[in-house]
């Protein structure tokens, strides 16, 4: 998850810039990760979640390619 920082250029209004920043953070998955890290996650639960996410990514990728 460590990568380049998110940047938002403030042109018109601060509210608009905050909205754009929230959209970018949501797209990157930062908000979901913060929510997930709020509480301790047992290793078994973490493993199951990662497997579930991988399955979801694979299904999505196959769907994009047109294979069912």
N, CA, C and O atoms as a Tripos MOL2 file, in Angstrom:
@<TRIPOS>MOLECULE
protein
  272   271    68     0     0
PROTEIN
NO_CHARGES

@<TRIPOS>ATOM
      1 N           0.8210   -1.1800    0.0000 N.3       1 UNK1
      2 CA          0.0000    0.0000    0.0000 C.3       1 UNK1
      3 C           0.8710    1.2520    0.0000 C.2       1 UNK1
      4 O           0.3820    2.3520   -0.2590 O.2       1 UNK1
      5 N           2.1430    1.0910    0.2850 N.am      2 UNK2
      6 CA          3.0380    2.2350    0.2840 C.3       2 UNK2
      7 C           3.3920    2.5530   -1.1490 C.2       2 UNK2
      8 O           3.8430    1.6880   -1.9000 O.2       2 UNK2
      9 N           3.1850    3.7830   -1.5150 N.am      3 UNK3
     10 CA          3.4670    4.1840   -2.8810 C.3       3 UNK3
     11 C           3.5860    5.6900   -2.9530 C.2       3 UNK3
     12 O           4.0130    6.3450   -2.0020 O.2       3 UNK3
     13 N           3.2130    6.2140   -4.0670 N.am      4 UNK4
     14 CA          3.2910    7.6620   -4.2200 C.3       4 UNK4
     15 C           2.1550    8.3230   -3.4440 C.2       4 UNK4
     16 O           1.0630    7.7650   -3.3310 O.2       4 UNK4
     17 N           2.4190    9.5060   -2.9140 N.am      5 UNK5
     18 CA          1.3660   10.1830   -2.1440 C.3       5 UNK5
     19 C           0.2690   10.7050   -3.0630 C.2       5 UNK5
     20 O           0.5140   11.0210   -4.2270 O.2       5 UNK5
     21 N          -0.9360   10.7880   -2.5240 N.am      6 UNK6
     22 CA         -2.0530   11.3350   -3.2850 C.3       6 UNK6
     23 C          -1.9460   12.8490   -3.2730 C.2       6 UNK6
     24 O          -1.6970   13.4550   -2.2300 O.2       6 UNK6
     25 N          -2.1340   13.4480   -4.4190 N.am      7 UNK7
     26 CA         -2.0690   14.9020   -4.5120 C.3       7 UNK7
     27 C          -3.3520   15.4220   -5.1220 C.2       7 UNK7
     28 O          -3.8830   14.8570   -6.0780 O.2       7 UNK7
     29 N          -3.8420   16.5170   -4.5470 N.am      8 UNK8
     30 CA         -5.0310   17.1810   -5.0670 C.3       8 UNK8
     31 C          -4.7110   18.6620   -5.1410 C.2       8 UNK8
     32 O          -4.3170   19.2720   -4.1470 O.2       8 UNK8
     33 N          -4.8810   19.2350   -6.3170 N.am      9 UNK9
     34 CA         -4.6230   20.6500   -6.4950 C.3       9 UNK9
     35 C          -5.8900   21.4290   -6.1660 C.2       9 UNK9
     36 O          -6.9580   21.1480   -6.7100 O.2       9 UNK9
     37 N          -5.7680   22.4080   -5.2750 N.am     10 UNK10
     38 CA         -6.9180   23.2170   -4.8770 C.3      10 UNK10
     39 C          -6.9970   24.4130   -5.8200 C.2      10 UNK10
     40 O          -6.1140   25.2700   -5.8360 O.2      10 UNK10
     41 N          -8.0660   24.4550   -6.5990 N.am     11 UNK11
     42 CA         -8.2460   25.5540   -7.5450 C.3      11 UNK11
     43 C          -9.3830   26.4590   -7.1040 C.2      11 UNK11
     44 O          -9.1680   27.6270   -6.7820 O.2      11 UNK11
     45 N         -10.5980   25.9130   -7.0910 N.am     12 UNK12
     46 CA        -11.7640   26.7410   -6.7980 C.3      12 UNK12
     47 C         -12.0730   26.7730   -5.3110 C.2      12 UNK12
     48 O         -11.8880   27.7940   -4.6470 O.2      12 UNK12
     49 N         -12.5410   25.6600   -4.8030 N.am     13 UNK13
     50 CA        -12.9660   25.6550   -3.4060 C.3      13 UNK13
     51 C         -12.3390   24.4820   -2.6590 C.2      13 UNK13
     52 O         -11.9870   23.4580   -3.2450 O.2      13 UNK13
     53 N         -12.2150   24.6610   -1.3830 N.am     14 UNK14
     54 CA        -11.6540   23.6310   -0.5290 C.3      14 UNK14
     55 C         -12.5790   22.4170   -0.4700 C.2      14 UNK14
     56 O         -12.1080   21.2800   -0.4430 O.2      14 UNK14
     57 N         -13.8960   22.6500   -0.4490 N.am     15 UNK15
     58 CA        -14.8680   21.5610   -0.3910 C.3      15 UNK15
     59 C         -14.7260   20.6350   -1.6060 C.2      15 UNK15
     60 O         -14.8000   19.4120   -1.4850 O.2      15 UNK15
     61 N         -14.5220   21.2420   -2.7640 N.am     16 UNK16
     62 CA        -14.3600   20.4640   -3.9970 C.3      16 UNK16
     63 C         -13.0800   19.6240   -3.9330 C.2      16 UNK16
     64 O         -13.0660   18.4670   -4.3520 O.2      16 UNK16
     65 N         -12.0160   20.2180   -3.4090 N.am     17 UNK17
     66 CA        -10.7390   19.5100   -3.2970 C.3      17 UNK17
     67 C         -10.8580   18.3420   -2.3190 C.2      17 UNK17
     68 O         -10.3110   17.2670   -2.5630 O.2      17 UNK17
     69 N         -11.5700   18.5520   -1.2180 N.am     18 UNK18
     70 CA        -11.7630   17.4770   -0.2320 C.3      18 UNK18
     71 C         -12.5530   16.3420   -0.8590 C.2      18 UNK18
     72 O         -12.2420   15.1720   -0.6320 O.2      18 UNK18
     73 N         -13.5720   16.6720   -1.6450 N.am     19 UNK19
     74 CA        -14.3830   15.6590   -2.3150 C.3      19 UNK19
     75 C         -13.5200   14.8280   -3.2680 C.2      19 UNK19
     76 O         -13.6370   13.6040   -3.3080 O.2      19 UNK19
     77 N         -12.6600   15.4910   -4.0270 N.am     20 UNK20
     78 CA        -11.7740   14.8000   -4.9720 C.3      20 UNK20
     79 C         -10.7890   13.9050   -4.2130 C.2      20 UNK20
     80 O         -10.5180   12.7770   -4.6250 O.2      20 UNK20
     81 N         -10.2530   14.4270   -3.0870 N.am     21 UNK21
     82 CA         -9.3230   13.6400   -2.2790 C.3      21 UNK21
     83 C         -10.0000   12.3850   -1.7400 C.2      21 UNK21
     84 O          -9.4100   11.3060   -1.7700 O.2      21 UNK21
     85 N         -11.2290   12.5130   -1.2480 N.am     22 UNK22
     86 CA        -11.9620   11.3570   -0.7350 C.3      22 UNK22
     87 C         -12.1930   10.3280   -1.8350 C.2      22 UNK22
     88 O         -12.0810    9.1260   -1.5930 O.2      22 UNK22
     89 N         -12.5140   10.7920   -3.0420 N.am     23 UNK23
     90 CA        -12.7230    9.8730   -4.1660 C.3      23 UNK23
     91 C         -11.4360    9.1150   -4.4810 C.2      23 UNK23
     92 O         -11.4620    7.9040   -4.7010 O.2      23 UNK23
     93 N         -10.3140    9.8270   -4.5040 N.am     24 UNK24
     94 CA         -9.0310    9.1750   -4.7930 C.3      24 UNK24
     95 C          -8.6700    8.1660   -3.7110 C.2      24 UNK24
     96 O          -8.2040    7.0660   -4.0080 O.2      24 UNK24
     97 N          -8.8900    8.5480   -2.4430 N.am     25 UNK25
     98 CA         -8.5850    7.6480   -1.3340 C.3      25 UNK25
     99 C          -9.4600    6.4060   -1.4010 C.2      25 UNK25
    100 O          -8.9920    5.3010   -1.1280 O.2      25 UNK25
    101 N         -10.7150    6.5770   -1.7570 N.am     26 UNK26
    102 CA        -11.6310    5.4480   -1.8700 C.3      26 UNK26
    103 C         -11.1880    4.5160   -2.9940 C.2      26 UNK26
    104 O         -11.2050    3.2940   -2.8440 O.2      26 UNK26
    105 N         -10.7950    5.0990   -4.1100 N.am     27 UNK27
    106 CA        -10.3590    4.3010   -5.2630 C.3      27 UNK27
    107 C          -9.0900    3.5100   -4.9340 C.2      27 UNK27
    108 O          -8.9400    2.3680   -5.3690 O.2      27 UNK27
    109 N          -8.1880    4.1090   -4.1780 N.am     28 UNK28
    110 CA         -6.9370    3.4460   -3.7970 C.3      28 UNK28
    111 C          -7.1440    2.4060   -2.6990 C.2      28 UNK28
    112 O          -6.2860    1.5500   -2.4850 O.2      28 UNK28
    113 N          -8.2690    2.4740   -2.0070 N.am     29 UNK29
    114 CA         -8.5390    1.5200   -0.9440 C.3      29 UNK29
    115 C          -7.9960    1.9370    0.4100 C.2      29 UNK29
    116 O          -7.9300    1.1280    1.3360 O.2      29 UNK29
    117 N          -7.6100    3.1880    0.5260 N.am     30 UNK30
    118 CA         -7.0110    3.6740    1.7690 C.3      30 UNK30
    119 C          -8.0360    3.6980    2.8880 C.2      30 UNK30
    120 O          -7.7350    3.2930    4.0100 O.2      30 UNK30
    121 N          -9.2500    4.1690    2.5960 N.am     31 UNK31
    122 CA        -10.2840    4.2520    3.6300 C.3      31 UNK31
    123 C         -10.6460    2.8690    4.1620 C.2      31 UNK31
    124 O         -10.8330    2.6980    5.3660 O.2      31 UNK31
    125 N         -10.7440    1.8890    3.2790 N.am     32 UNK32
    126 CA        -11.0640    0.5300    3.7040 C.3      32 UNK32
    127 C          -9.9570   -0.0300    4.5960 C.2      32 UNK32
    128 O         -10.2270   -0.7110    5.5850 O.2      32 UNK32
    129 N          -8.7190    0.2610    4.2370 N.am     33 UNK33
    130 CA         -7.6010   -0.2450    5.0340 C.3      33 UNK33
    131 C          -7.5770    0.3960    6.4200 C.2      33 UNK33
    132 O          -7.2970   -0.2820    7.4080 O.2      33 UNK33
    133 N          -7.8640    1.6810    6.5000 N.am     34 UNK34
    134 CA         -7.8960    2.3680    7.7910 C.3      34 UNK34
    135 C          -8.9860    1.7610    8.6690 C.2      34 UNK34
    136 O          -8.7660    1.5190    9.8560 O.2      34 UNK34
    137 N         -10.1490    1.5180    8.0940 N.am     35 UNK35
    138 CA        -11.2470    0.9080    8.8490 C.3      35 UNK35
    139 C         -10.8600   -0.4870    9.3250 C.2      35 UNK35
    140 O         -11.1730   -0.8780   10.4490 O.2      35 UNK35
    141 N         -10.1780   -1.2310    8.4630 N.am     36 UNK36
    142 CA         -9.7870   -2.5970    8.8010 C.3      36 UNK36
    143 C          -8.7380   -2.6080    9.9030 C.2      36 UNK36
    144 O          -8.7430   -3.5140   10.7370 O.2      36 UNK36
    145 N          -7.8530   -1.6450    9.9300 N.am     37 UNK37
    146 CA         -6.7700   -1.6100   10.9140 C.3      37 UNK37
    147 C          -7.1850   -1.0200   12.2510 C.2      37 UNK37
    148 O          -6.3700   -0.9370   13.1700 O.2      37 UNK37
    149 N          -8.4280   -0.6130   12.3710 N.am     38 UNK38
    150 CA         -8.9050   -0.0500   13.6290 C.3      38 UNK38
    151 C          -8.7910   -1.0390   14.7790 C.2      38 UNK38
    152 O          -8.4700   -0.6540   15.9030 O.2      38 UNK38
    153 N          -9.0500   -2.3050   14.5030 N.am     39 UNK39
    154 CA         -9.0360   -3.3400   15.5170 C.3      39 UNK39
    155 C          -8.1000   -4.4560   15.0860 C.2      39 UNK39
    156 O          -7.8210   -4.6340   13.9010 O.2      39 UNK39
    157 N          -7.6210   -5.2020   16.0730 N.am     40 UNK40
    158 CA         -6.7300   -6.3160   15.7940 C.3      40 UNK40
    159 C          -7.4770   -7.3910   15.0110 C.2      40 UNK40
    160 O          -8.6370   -7.7000   15.2870 O.2      40 UNK40
    161 N          -6.7840   -7.9400   14.0410 N.am     41 UNK41
    162 CA         -7.3560   -9.0010   13.2170 C.3      41 UNK41
    163 C          -6.5350  -10.2750   13.4350 C.2      41 UNK41
    164 O          -5.3260  -10.2970   13.2050 O.2      41 UNK41
    165 N          -7.2070  -11.3160   13.8760 N.am     42 UNK42
    166 CA         -6.5000  -12.5670   14.1310 C.3      42 UNK42
    167 C          -5.8890  -13.0830   12.8280 C.2      42 UNK42
    168 O          -6.4410  -12.8520   11.7520 O.2      42 UNK42
    169 N          -4.7550  -13.7800   12.9170 N.am     43 UNK43
    170 CA         -4.1090  -14.2990   11.7100 C.3      43 UNK43
    171 C          -5.0230  -15.1850   10.8680 C.2      43 UNK43
    172 O          -4.9750  -15.1310    9.6390 O.2      43 UNK43
    173 N          -5.8620  -16.0080   11.5220 N.am     44 UNK44
    174 CA         -6.7550  -16.8870   10.7530 C.3      44 UNK44
    175 C          -7.7900  -16.0660    9.9900 C.2      44 UNK44
    176 O          -8.1260  -16.3910    8.8520 O.2      44 UNK44
    177 N          -8.2910  -15.0120   10.6090 N.am     45 UNK45
    178 CA         -9.2800  -14.1480    9.9580 C.3      45 UNK45
    179 C          -8.6210  -13.3850    8.8150 C.2      45 UNK45
    180 O          -9.2170  -13.2030    7.7540 O.2      45 UNK45
    181 N          -7.3870  -12.9410    9.0420 N.am     46 UNK46
    182 CA         -6.6490  -12.2120    8.0140 C.3      46 UNK46
    183 C          -6.4160  -13.1020    6.7890 C.2      46 UNK46
    184 O          -6.5720  -12.6630    5.6490 O.2      46 UNK46
    185 N          -6.0390  -14.3650    7.0450 N.am     47 UNK47
    186 CA         -5.7910  -15.3160    5.9600 C.3      47 UNK47
    187 C          -7.0620  -15.5430    5.1530 C.2      47 UNK47
    188 O          -7.0290  -15.5440    3.9230 O.2      47 UNK47
    189 N          -8.1850  -15.7360    5.8480 N.am     48 UNK48
    190 CA         -9.4590  -15.9620    5.1570 C.3      48 UNK48
    191 C          -9.8660  -14.7490    4.3420 C.2      48 UNK48
    192 O         -10.3670  -14.8890    3.2270 O.2      48 UNK48
    193 N          -9.6540  -13.5490    4.8920 N.am     49 UNK49
    194 CA        -10.0050  -12.3270    4.1810 C.3      49 UNK49
    195 C          -9.1640  -12.1750    2.9210 C.2      49 UNK49
    196 O          -9.6770  -11.8230    1.8590 O.2      49 UNK49
    197 N          -7.8740  -12.4420    3.0480 N.am     50 UNK50
    198 CA         -6.9930  -12.3290    1.8910 C.3      50 UNK50
    199 C          -7.3780  -13.3260    0.7980 C.2      50 UNK50
    200 O          -7.3450  -12.9920   -0.3870 O.2      50 UNK50
    201 N          -7.7400  -14.5390    1.1900 N.am     51 UNK51
    202 CA         -8.1720  -15.5400    0.2140 C.3      51 UNK51
    203 C          -9.4570  -15.1030   -0.4740 C.2      51 UNK51
    204 O          -9.6090  -15.2580   -1.6850 O.2      51 UNK51
    205 N         -10.3860  -14.5510    0.3170 N.am     52 UNK52
    206 CA        -11.6520  -14.0730   -0.2330 C.3      52 UNK52
    207 C         -11.4140  -12.9230   -1.2230 C.2      52 UNK52
    208 O         -12.0290  -12.8790   -2.2880 O.2      52 UNK52
    209 N         -10.5180  -11.9960   -0.8640 N.am     53 UNK53
    210 CA        -10.2090  -10.8800   -1.7570 C.3      53 UNK53
    211 C          -9.5410  -11.3640   -3.0410 C.2      53 UNK53
    212 O          -9.8280  -10.8520   -4.1230 O.2      53 UNK53
    213 N          -8.6530  -12.3470   -2.9250 N.am     54 UNK54
    214 CA         -7.9770  -12.8910   -4.1040 C.3      54 UNK54
    215 C          -8.9810  -13.5610   -5.0370 C.2      54 UNK54
    216 O          -8.9090  -13.4020   -6.2560 O.2      54 UNK54
    217 N          -9.9310  -14.3220   -4.4490 N.am     55 UNK55
    218 CA        -10.9780  -14.9540   -5.2590 C.3      55 UNK55
    219 C         -11.7870  -13.8940   -6.0050 C.2      55 UNK55
    220 O         -12.1040  -14.0470   -7.1840 O.2      55 UNK55
    221 N         -12.1070  -12.8290   -5.2950 N.am     56 UNK56
    222 CA        -12.8980  -11.7480   -5.8830 C.3      56 UNK56
    223 C         -12.1310  -11.0960   -7.0380 C.2      56 UNK56
    224 O         -12.7050  -10.8180   -8.0910 O.2      56 UNK56
    225 N         -10.8240  -10.8550   -6.8330 N.am     57 UNK57
    226 CA        -10.0060  -10.2630   -7.8960 C.3      57 UNK57
    227 C          -9.9370  -11.1780   -9.1080 C.2      57 UNK57
    228 O         -10.0490  -10.7190  -10.2450 O.2      57 UNK57
    229 N          -9.7500  -12.4970   -8.8630 N.am     58 UNK58
    230 CA         -9.6810  -13.4530   -9.9660 C.3      58 UNK58
    231 C         -10.9770  -13.4900  -10.7600 C.2      58 UNK58
    232 O         -10.9660  -13.4820  -11.9910 O.2      58 UNK58
    233 N         -12.1060  -13.5310  -10.0350 N.am     59 UNK59
    234 CA        -13.4120  -13.5430  -10.7170 C.3      59 UNK59
    235 C         -13.6030  -12.2910  -11.5520 C.2      59 UNK59
    236 O         -14.0790  -12.3550  -12.6850 O.2      59 UNK59
    237 N         -13.2320  -11.1580  -10.9900 N.am     60 UNK60
    238 CA        -13.3770   -9.8880  -11.7010 C.3      60 UNK60
    239 C         -12.5120   -9.8740  -12.9600 C.2      60 UNK60
    240 O         -12.9520   -9.4200  -14.0160 O.2      60 UNK60
    241 N         -11.2680  -10.3790  -12.8410 N.am     61 UNK61
    242 CA        -10.3540  -10.4300  -13.9830 C.3      61 UNK61
    243 C         -10.8930  -11.3530  -15.0720 C.2      61 UNK61
    244 O         -10.8490  -11.0120  -16.2540 O.2      61 UNK61
    245 N         -11.4020  -12.5270  -14.6750 N.am     62 UNK62
    246 CA        -11.9710  -13.4460  -15.6640 C.3      62 UNK62
    247 C         -13.1990  -12.8390  -16.3490 C.2      62 UNK62
    248 O         -13.4220  -13.0350  -17.5440 O.2      62 UNK62
    249 N         -13.9730  -12.1110  -15.5800 N.am     63 UNK63
    250 CA        -15.1770  -11.4780  -16.1320 C.3      63 UNK63
    251 C         -14.7880  -10.4240  -17.1700 C.2      63 UNK63
    252 O         -15.4450  -10.2810  -18.2010 O.2      63 UNK63
    253 N         -13.7120   -9.6910  -16.8840 N.am     64 UNK64
    254 CA        -13.2420   -8.6720  -17.8400 C.3      64 UNK64
    255 C         -12.7580   -9.3040  -19.1380 C.2      64 UNK64
    256 O         -12.9350   -8.7420  -20.2190 O.2      64 UNK64
    257 N         -12.1440  -10.4840  -19.0190 N.am     65 UNK65
    258 CA        -11.6330  -11.1580  -20.2020 C.3      65 UNK65
    259 C         -12.7280  -11.8700  -20.9790 C.2      65 UNK65
    260 O         -12.5140  -12.2770  -22.1210 O.2      65 UNK65
    261 N         -13.8880  -12.0240  -20.3770 N.am     66 UNK66
    262 CA        -15.0060  -12.6640  -21.0670 C.3      66 UNK66
    263 C         -15.0830  -14.1560  -20.8710 C.2      66 UNK66
    264 O         -15.8400  -14.8300  -21.5700 O.2      66 UNK66
    265 N         -14.3140  -14.6950  -19.9310 N.am     67 UNK67
    266 CA        -14.3220  -16.1210  -19.6600 C.3      67 UNK67
    267 C         -15.1820  -16.3740  -18.4230 C.2      67 UNK67
    268 O         -15.0950  -15.6500  -17.4310 O.2      67 UNK67
    269 N         -16.0110  -17.4150  -18.4990 N.am     68 UNK68
    270 CA        -16.8420  -17.7010  -17.3210 C.3      68 UNK68
    271 C         -16.5430  -19.0420  -16.7400 C.2      68 UNK68
    272 O         -17.1540  -19.4350  -15.7470 O.2      68 UNK68
@<TRIPOS>BOND
     1     1     2 1
     2     2     3 1
     3     3     4 2
     4     3     5 am
     5     5     6 1
     6     6     7 1
     7     7     8 2
     8     7     9 am
     9     9    10 1
    10    10    11 1
    11    11    12 2
    12    11    13 am
    13    13    14 1
    14    14    15 1
    15    15    16 2
    16    15    17 am
    17    17    18 1
    18    18    19 1
    19    19    20 2
    20    19    21 am
    21    21    22 1
    22    22    23 1
    23    23    24 2
    24    23    25 am
    25    25    26 1
    26    26    27 1
    27    27    28 2
    28    27    29 am
    29    29    30 1
    30    30    31 1
    31    31    32 2
    32    31    33 am
    33    33    34 1
    34    34    35 1
    35    35    36 2
    36    35    37 am
    37    37    38 1
    38    38    39 1
    39    39    40 2
    40    39    41 am
    41    41    42 1
    42    42    43 1
    43    43    44 2
    44    43    45 am
    45    45    46 1
    46    46    47 1
    47    47    48 2
    48    47    49 am
    49    49    50 1
    50    50    51 1
    51    51    52 2
    52    51    53 am
    53    53    54 1
    54    54    55 1
    55    55    56 2
    56    55    57 am
    57    57    58 1
    58    58    59 1
    59    59    60 2
    60    59    61 am
    61    61    62 1
    62    62    63 1
    63    63    64 2
    64    63    65 am
    65    65    66 1
    66    66    67 1
    67    67    68 2
    68    67    69 am
    69    69    70 1
    70    70    71 1
    71    71    72 2
    72    71    73 am
    73    73    74 1
    74    74    75 1
    75    75    76 2
    76    75    77 am
    77    77    78 1
    78    78    79 1
    79    79    80 2
    80    79    81 am
    81    81    82 1
    82    82    83 1
    83    83    84 2
    84    83    85 am
    85    85    86 1
    86    86    87 1
    87    87    88 2
    88    87    89 am
    89    89    90 1
    90    90    91 1
    91    91    92 2
    92    91    93 am
    93    93    94 1
    94    94    95 1
    95    95    96 2
    96    95    97 am
    97    97    98 1
    98    98    99 1
    99    99   100 2
   100    99   101 am
   101   101   102 1
   102   102   103 1
   103   103   104 2
   104   103   105 am
   105   105   106 1
   106   106   107 1
   107   107   108 2
   108   107   109 am
   109   109   110 1
   110   110   111 1
   111   111   112 2
   112   111   113 am
   113   113   114 1
   114   114   115 1
   115   115   116 2
   116   115   117 am
   117   117   118 1
   118   118   119 1
   119   119   120 2
   120   119   121 am
   121   121   122 1
   122   122   123 1
   123   123   124 2
   124   123   125 am
   125   125   126 1
   126   126   127 1
   127   127   128 2
   128   127   129 am
   129   129   130 1
   130   130   131 1
   131   131   132 2
   132   131   133 am
   133   133   134 1
   134   134   135 1
   135   135   136 2
   136   135   137 am
   137   137   138 1
   138   138   139 1
   139   139   140 2
   140   139   141 am
   141   141   142 1
   142   142   143 1
   143   143   144 2
   144   143   145 am
   145   145   146 1
   146   146   147 1
   147   147   148 2
   148   147   149 am
   149   149   150 1
   150   150   151 1
   151   151   152 2
   152   151   153 am
   153   153   154 1
   154   154   155 1
   155   155   156 2
   156   155   157 am
   157   157   158 1
   158   158   159 1
   159   159   160 2
   160   159   161 am
   161   161   162 1
   162   162   163 1
   163   163   164 2
   164   163   165 am
   165   165   166 1
   166   166   167 1
   167   167   168 2
   168   167   169 am
   169   169   170 1
   170   170   171 1
   171   171   172 2
   172   171   173 am
   173   173   174 1
   174   174   175 1
   175   175   176 2
   176   175   177 am
   177   177   178 1
   178   178   179 1
   179   179   180 2
   180   179   181 am
   181   181   182 1
   182   182   183 1
   183   183   184 2
   184   183   185 am
   185   185   186 1
   186   186   187 1
   187   187   188 2
   188   187   189 am
   189   189   190 1
   190   190   191 1
   191   191   192 2
   192   191   193 am
   193   193   194 1
   194   194   195 1
   195   195   196 2
   196   195   197 am
   197   197   198 1
   198   198   199 1
   199   199   200 2
   200   199   201 am
   201   201   202 1
   202   202   203 1
   203   203   204 2
   204   203   205 am
   205   205   206 1
   206   206   207 1
   207   207   208 2
   208   207   209 am
   209   209   210 1
   210   210   211 1
   211   211   212 2
   212   211   213 am
   213   213   214 1
   214   214   215 1
   215   215   216 2
   216   215   217 am
   217   217   218 1
   218   218   219 1
   219   219   220 2
   220   219   221 am
   221   221   222 1
   222   222   223 1
   223   223   224 2
   224   223   225 am
   225   225   226 1
   226   226   227 1
   227   227   228 2
   228   227   229 am
   229   229   230 1
   230   230   231 1
   231   231   232 2
   232   231   233 am
   233   233   234 1
   234   234   235 1
   235   235   236 2
   236   235   237 am
   237   237   238 1
   238   238   239 1
   239   239   240 2
   240   239   241 am
   241   241   242 1
   242   242   243 1
   243   243   244 2
   244   243   245 am
   245   245   246 1
   246   246   247 1
   247   247   248 2
   248   247   249 am
   249   249   250 1
   250   250   251 1
   251   251   252 2
   252   251   253 am
   253   253   254 1
   254   254   255 1
   255   255   256 2
   256   255   257 am
   257   257   258 1
   258   258   259 1
   259   259   260 2
   260   259   261 am
   261   261   262 1
   262   262   263 1
   263   263   264 2
   264   263   265 am
   265   265   266 1
   266   266   267 1
   267   267   268 2
   268   267   269 am
   269   269   270 1
   270   270   271 1
   271   271   272 2
@<TRIPOS>SUBSTRUCTURE
     1 UNK1         2 RESIDUE 1 A UNK
     2 UNK2         6 RESIDUE 1 A UNK
     3 UNK3        10 RESIDUE 1 A UNK
     4 UNK4        14 RESIDUE 1 A UNK
     5 UNK5        18 RESIDUE 1 A UNK
     6 UNK6        22 RESIDUE 1 A UNK
     7 UNK7        26 RESIDUE 1 A UNK
     8 UNK8        30 RESIDUE 1 A UNK
     9 UNK9        34 RESIDUE 1 A UNK
    10 UNK10       38 RESIDUE 1 A UNK
    11 UNK11       42 RESIDUE 1 A UNK
    12 UNK12       46 RESIDUE 1 A UNK
    13 UNK13       50 RESIDUE 1 A UNK
    14 UNK14       54 RESIDUE 1 A UNK
    15 UNK15       58 RESIDUE 1 A UNK
    16 UNK16       62 RESIDUE 1 A UNK
    17 UNK17       66 RESIDUE 1 A UNK
    18 UNK18       70 RESIDUE 1 A UNK
    19 UNK19       74 RESIDUE 1 A UNK
    20 UNK20       78 RESIDUE 1 A UNK
    21 UNK21       82 RESIDUE 1 A UNK
    22 UNK22       86 RESIDUE 1 A UNK
    23 UNK23       90 RESIDUE 1 A UNK
    24 UNK24       94 RESIDUE 1 A UNK
    25 UNK25       98 RESIDUE 1 A UNK
    26 UNK26      102 RESIDUE 1 A UNK
    27 UNK27      106 RESIDUE 1 A UNK
    28 UNK28      110 RESIDUE 1 A UNK
    29 UNK29      114 RESIDUE 1 A UNK
    30 UNK30      118 RESIDUE 1 A UNK
    31 UNK31      122 RESIDUE 1 A UNK
    32 UNK32      126 RESIDUE 1 A UNK
    33 UNK33      130 RESIDUE 1 A UNK
    34 UNK34      134 RESIDUE 1 A UNK
    35 UNK35      138 RESIDUE 1 A UNK
    36 UNK36      142 RESIDUE 1 A UNK
    37 UNK37      146 RESIDUE 1 A UNK
    38 UNK38      150 RESIDUE 1 A UNK
    39 UNK39      154 RESIDUE 1 A UNK
    40 UNK40      158 RESIDUE 1 A UNK
    41 UNK41      162 RESIDUE 1 A UNK
    42 UNK42      166 RESIDUE 1 A UNK
    43 UNK43      170 RESIDUE 1 A UNK
    44 UNK44      174 RESIDUE 1 A UNK
    45 UNK45      178 RESIDUE 1 A UNK
    46 UNK46      182 RESIDUE 1 A UNK
    47 UNK47      186 RESIDUE 1 A UNK
    48 UNK48      190 RESIDUE 1 A UNK
    49 UNK49      194 RESIDUE 1 A UNK
    50 UNK50      198 RESIDUE 1 A UNK
    51 UNK51      202 RESIDUE 1 A UNK
    52 UNK52      206 RESIDUE 1 A UNK
    53 UNK53      210 RESIDUE 1 A UNK
    54 UNK54      214 RESIDUE 1 A UNK
    55 UNK55      218 RESIDUE 1 A UNK
    56 UNK56      222 RESIDUE 1 A UNK
    57 UNK57      226 RESIDUE 1 A UNK
    58 UNK58      230 RESIDUE 1 A UNK
    59 UNK59      234 RESIDUE 1 A UNK
    60 UNK60      238 RESIDUE 1 A UNK
    61 UNK61      242 RESIDUE 1 A UNK
    62 UNK62      246 RESIDUE 1 A UNK
    63 UNK63      250 RESIDUE 1 A UNK
    64 UNK64      254 RESIDUE 1 A UNK
    65 UNK65      258 RESIDUE 1 A UNK
    66 UNK66      262 RESIDUE 1 A UNK
    67 UNK67      266 RESIDUE 1 A UNK
    68 UNK68      270 RESIDUE 1 A UNK
